[in-house]
């Protein structure tokens, strides 16, 4: 067993990604062929279920793009289900401290290293017990990315980085800017300073920094600063803005102004 995404960030190779929120295996497969290194299947803000995440994992599987799955919460039961359907890399939202980071790691490991329930006979991940020695190999293939999105999490970042099994730390600019009092404005200088400082801390600890930023100039800056997994767009936004631009070229009235935000 191997995890190409985990191998890439461990080797320090920057990975460019795209956020998937359309909850469709058809659009997921279309985007899997677009050339991104990784695709984030969002179970936190997009209306996904275990079943819709499964179909997207199946759709992406034949392509080089690597799937990353975000559960709705740092919940060991939900994480267990996502791992059983074949997710290997998880982006765990709203991790505030080292204890929560430790829980996320334990949820991805079989005992005695963790608390993942053993149900490999029912699991796509083990190919229904057709993968030889799956129970002894699975732990090493897991990749845990924890998401820091508040001032509290930033203050606790050194302790989070000390947690064994945390492979990367993803900075959530939308929630972070809101928590810092600059809702809808992740480009505020104070927010940017906090993000840049965090990227430096994460790299210094030997972990992989990540972020979502659709602003091309900022995304490239984060890469220059050492970010190793950067999502540069969202499928829903690409579809909405592309459709609006096409309609406008043929005289359609401009729709209501949206938030410039992160996405």
Phi and psi in degrees as a GROMACS rama.xvg file:
@    title "Ramachandran Plot"
@    xaxis  label "Phi"
@    yaxis  label "Psi"
@TYPE xy
-145.221  167.045  UNK-2
-133.269  102.072  UNK-3
-63.6608  -35.9019  UNK-4
-64.945  -47.0362  UNK-5
-60.8589  -43.2553  UNK-6
-60.2455  -40.3322  UNK-7
-66.4993  -46.8171  UNK-8
-71.9026  -31.1727  UNK-9
-64.4463  -33.62  UNK-10
-83.6448  -2.318  UNK-11
78.7973  23.425  UNK-12
-93.4092  116.713  UNK-13
-59.4287  136.927  UNK-14
-118.599  124.704  UNK-15
-100.713  129.142  UNK-16
-126.9  174.296  UNK-17
-137.07  140.634  UNK-18
-85.0105  135.928  UNK-19
-112.404  118.644  UNK-20
-125.944  1.56441  UNK-21
-79.8368  -10.1605  UNK-22
60.1958  26.4143  UNK-23
-118.978  130.26  UNK-24
-67.6928  -29.4481  UNK-25
-67.5106  -48.9976  UNK-26
-70.3002  -32.3908  UNK-27
-62.1989  -42.5802  UNK-28
-67.7969  -40.0345  UNK-29
-56.6652  -45.885  UNK-30
-76.791  -23.5819  UNK-31
-64.2519  -23.3411  UNK-32
-94.3487  7.20266  UNK-33
-85.0393  -15.0163  UNK-34
109.985  3.93572  UNK-35
-74.8871  148.408  UNK-36
-72.0764  -34.6641  UNK-37
-146.583  155.001  UNK-38
-129.085  128.32  UNK-39
-94.5196  115.612  UNK-40
-89.7209  113.386  UNK-41
-93.8334  112.888  UNK-42
-100.436  2.00175  UNK-43
-91.1979  -54.4968  UNK-44
-105.153  -21.9501  UNK-45
-87.1919  150.365  UNK-46
-79.1408  59.2608  UNK-47
-90.8938  157.348  UNK-48
-125.759  173.632  UNK-49
-57.0983  -39.5208  UNK-50
-66.7549  -43.5087  UNK-51
-70.9454  -32.3689  UNK-52
-65.7636  -40.6987  UNK-53
-56.964  -47.5729  UNK-54
-65.5528  -31.9218  UNK-55
-72.0877  -38.66  UNK-56
-59.9002  -41.741  UNK-57
-65.5354  -37.5941  UNK-58
-69.7552  -35.5699  UNK-59
-79.6685  -26.7674  UNK-60
-50.0436  -39.5143  UNK-61
-74.0817  -5.90015  UNK-62
-106.301  161.156  UNK-63
-67.0055  -27.2864  UNK-64
-58.2738  135.233  UNK-65
-97.9135  131.905  UNK-66
-81.0591  138.751  UNK-67
-122.196  134.723  UNK-68
-115.523  131.704  UNK-69
-105.308  113.658  UNK-70
-69.9433  168.107  UNK-71
-74.2252  -21.2029  UNK-72
-161.394  168.059  UNK-73
-79.2174  70.9737  UNK-74
-117.523  113.928  UNK-75
-57.8068  -32.2623  UNK-76
-68.3629  -46.7412  UNK-77
-65.0788  -41.2659  UNK-78
-60.8572  -41.7887  UNK-79
-57.1271  -44.6634  UNK-80
-64.0613  -41.8207  UNK-81
-66.2676  -38.6196  UNK-82
-67.0044  -39.7249  UNK-83
-65.0472  -30.7535  UNK-84
-83.999  -1.18263  UNK-85
118.964  -0.520602  UNK-86
-67.6263  135.373  UNK-87
-113.405  -27.6211  UNK-88
-116.85  123.741  UNK-89
-118.563  140.587  UNK-90
-108.757  104.952  UNK-91
-92.7786  119.263  UNK-92
-78.7969  158.012  UNK-93
50.7648  52.1243  UNK-94
-88.6042  122.033  UNK-95
-101.29  -23.4699  UNK-96
-157.408  178.519  UNK-97
-65.5116  -36.0879  UNK-98
-62.551  -41.1718  UNK-99
-69.0894  -36.8213  UNK-100
-64.2183  -40.8433  UNK-101
-63.8497  -39.1309  UNK-102
-62.3612  -42.4518  UNK-103
-60.7326  -43.0995  UNK-104
-64.8368  -46.8833  UNK-105
-61.0969  -33.712  UNK-106
-66.3159  -20.413  UNK-107
-96.9925  -1.9722  UNK-108
-114.226  138.236  UNK-109
-71.3425  152.258  UNK-110
-59.9564  151.223  UNK-111
-86.3641  -3.04973  UNK-112
-74.2588  -21.6992  UNK-113
-152.895  -156.492  UNK-114
-127.746  14.2501  UNK-115
-64.9065  128.468  UNK-116
-70.0602  146.651  UNK-117
-94.1076  111.886  UNK-118
-145.285  40.9468  UNK-119
-65.25  -22.0626  UNK-120
-66.0705  -21.9217  UNK-121
-103.765  3.24861  UNK-122
-104.914  130.524  UNK-123
-62.0965  -33.7923  UNK-124
-56.4853  -37.6151  UNK-125
-94.5128  6.22899  UNK-126
52.5756  44.1403  UNK-127
54.8304  50.4202  UNK-128
68.6291  22.2919  UNK-129
-94.9569  -11.9295  UNK-130
-82.8783  116.784  UNK-131
-59.6984  131.94  UNK-132
59.3352  31.8718  UNK-133
-55.3654  -44.6824  UNK-134
-61.2966  -26.5385  UNK-135
-93.1234  -13.5763  UNK-136
-101.678  -24.5096  UNK-137
-60.7578  -41.2645  UNK-138
-55.6523  -42.6442  UNK-139
-70.1092  -20.9898  UNK-140
-86.2092  -9.88146  UNK-141
-76.6432  141.618  UNK-142
-126.202  120.161  UNK-143
-110.767  119.034  UNK-144
-113.065  123.762  UNK-145
-105.389  145.707  UNK-146
-106.661  123.652  UNK-147
-106.23  129.947  UNK-148
-139.434  9.79161  UNK-149
-141.546  166.721  UNK-150
-63.1046  -36.4373  UNK-151
-59.1946  -45.5507  UNK-152
-64.6024  -39.7316  UNK-153
-61.315  -41.5912  UNK-154
-63.9798  -30.9581  UNK-155
-94.7235  6.46926  UNK-156
-57.3645  -43.0917  UNK-157
-57.1376  -39.8006  UNK-158
-71.9892  -37.1694  UNK-159
-61.4584  -41.2926  UNK-160
-67.4871  -20.3458  UNK-161
-80.5913  -9.63053  UNK-162
-74.5149  121.333  UNK-163
-67.2774  134.793  UNK-164
100.296  -13.1231  UNK-165
-80.5268  115.991  UNK-166
-91.0653  -28.7058  UNK-167
-155.648  160.414  UNK-168
-127.189  123.444  UNK-169
-103.703  126.85  UNK-170
-91.8224  122.545  UNK-171
-92.7523  97.3939  UNK-172
-67.5811  -29.9126  UNK-173
-68.2323  -52.2165  UNK-174
-69.49  -36.2704  UNK-175
-62.6649  -44.9725  UNK-176
-63.8487  -36.9621  UNK-177
-65.2076  -43.769  UNK-178
-65.1153  -29.6619  UNK-179
-84.5711  -0.945913  UNK-180
93.4318  14.5655  UNK-181
-125.754  52.3009  UNK-182
-54.9638  130.968  UNK-183
78.4375  4.52477  UNK-184
-133.212  66.4079  UNK-185
-67.5236  -10.0818  UNK-186
-88.3951  2.4096  UNK-187
-58.0508  139.608  UNK-188
-53.7157  -37.2382  UNK-189
-67.4838  -38.5055  UNK-190
-67.0993  -44.2492  UNK-191
-62.1379  -39.417  UNK-192
-63.2992  -40.3408  UNK-193
-65.7737  -41.4815  UNK-194
-63.8904  -46.6202  UNK-195
-64.5388  -38.8939  UNK-196
-64.5975  -41.488  UNK-197
-64.4738  -41.3594  UNK-198
-57.5218  -43.9762  UNK-199
-62.7732  -42.1187  UNK-200
-62.3573  -42.9024  UNK-201
-66.0057  -44.8823  UNK-202
-64.0744  -40.229  UNK-203
-62.9091  -27.5262  UNK-204
-85.3834  -0.454119  UNK-205
80.499  17.5791  UNK-206
-107.552  170.61  UNK-207
-97.7575  121.635  UNK-208
-82.861  144.629  UNK-209
-139.479  162.439  UNK-210
-165.442  159  UNK-211
-110.784  124.651  UNK-212
-154.192  114.215  UNK-213
-82.9005  -14.6613  UNK-214
-71.8003  114.011  UNK-215
-61.1448  -41.1344  UNK-216
-63.0174  -44.3973  UNK-217
-68.5299  -40.6719  UNK-218
-58.8719  -42.7262  UNK-219
-67.3409  -34.8631  UNK-220
-64.402  -43.4736  UNK-221
-60.9619  -38.4821  UNK-222
-63.525  -41.4845  UNK-223
-63.8601  -32.3608  UNK-224
-77.9617  -11.5292  UNK-225
118.518  4.32238  UNK-226
-61.6886  139.144  UNK-227
-111.76  -18.5008  UNK-228
-136.767  111.406  UNK-229
-125.506  119.438  UNK-230
-87.1316  130.624  UNK-231
-113.138  8.93274  UNK-232
-176.67  172.497  UNK-233
-132.149  135.4  UNK-234
-60.9861  -39.447  UNK-235
-63.8081  -40.1256  UNK-236
-68.4598  -42.7671  UNK-237
-59.0813  -42.7154  UNK-238
-68.2526  -46.7766  UNK-239
-63.9967  -49.9569  UNK-240
-68.564  -37.4154  UNK-241
-64.2571  -42.0741  UNK-242
-66.5379  -41.472  UNK-243
-63.9881  -41.1429  UNK-244
-65.3861  -40.5528  UNK-245
-64.6975  -44.7686  UNK-246
-61.9668  -40.12  UNK-247
-64.4151  -33.9368  UNK-248
-66.9365  -17.5642  UNK-249
-110.333  22.4875  UNK-250
93.6687  4.9462  UNK-251
-67.5108  146.571  UNK-252
-68.7337  144.94  UNK-253
-66.136  135.583  UNK-254
-73.8095  172.418  UNK-255
-58.2825  145.496  UNK-256
-63.671  134.24  UNK-257
-101.522  179.983  UNK-258
-74.2052  139.8  UNK-259
-79.6962  -32.8187  UNK-260
23.8246  -146.774  UNK-261
-90.0178  -36.345  UNK-262
